[in-house]
Amino acid sequence: MEKRMKLFVIPKERTPGGPPNPARDIDIQADNLDELREAARRHIEAENLKVRSISNGPSGIIAYAEEIPSAGGSA
């Protein structure tokens, strides 16, 4: 099974209530729907992003993630 994931990334410097970055399309593959959600989660975490939500819809997966602030903070 393969579905397209639209990944919206919330930038760490976003103002409260501001929009996420435009969605990126990513193809996710797995044997079934449950594994597809986990594969999407692994892909997001592999990009060093924090998962906010993952939803399945008729046109694919919609995911929101946020950038993880660097350990040293901003300079």
C-alpha positions in Angstrom: 0.0 0.0 0.0 1.3 3.4 -0.9 -0.2 6.8 0.0 0.9 10.4 -0.5 1.5 12.4 2.7 1.2 16.1 2.8 3.6 17.3 5.5 3.1 20.7 6.9 6.0 21.9 9.0 5.5 24.5 11.7 8.8 26.6 11.8 10.3 27.2 15.3 10.3 30.9 14.7 6.6 31.1 13.8 4.6 33.7 15.6 1.6 32.4 17.7 -1.3 31.6 15.3 1.0 32.0 12.2 0.7 29.6 9.3 2.9 26.5 8.8 5.2 26.2 5.8 3.6 25.1 2.6 3.0 21.3 2.4 5.6 18.9 1.0 4.4 15.8 -0.8 6.0 12.5 0.4 5.2 9.0 -0.7 4.8 6.6 2.2 4.7 2.8 1.8 3.5 0.0 4.2 1.5 -3.2 4.2 -1.6 -1.9 5.8 -3.2 1.3 7.2 -1.9 1.0 10.7 1.6 0.4 9.5 1.2 3.4 7.1 0.6 5.7 10.0 3.7 4.4 11.8 5.8 4.7 8.6 4.7 8.3 8.3 5.6 8.9 12.0 9.1 7.3 11.5 9.7 9.5 8.3 8.8 12.7 10.2 10.9 11.8 13.2 13.8 10.9 10.9 13.7 14.5 9.7 14.3 15.6 13.3 10.7 17.0 13.5 8.2 16.6 16.4 4.9 15.0 15.2 1.9 17.1 16.0 -0.8 15.1 14.2 -1.3 12.5 11.5 -4.6 12.0 9.8 -5.8 9.7 7.1 -8.1 11.2 4.5 -9.6 10.2 1.1 -6.8 11.8 -0.8 -3.9 10.6 1.5 -2.3 11.4 4.7 -2.2 14.9 6.2 0.6 15.4 8.8 1.7 18.4 10.9 5.1 18.5 12.6 7.1 21.2 14.2 10.8 22.0 14.0 12.7 21.1 17.2 14.6 24.0 18.6 18.4 23.4 18.7 19.9 22.5 22.1 22.0 25.7 22.2 19.1 28.0 21.5 19.3 30.9 19.1 22.4 33.2 19.0 
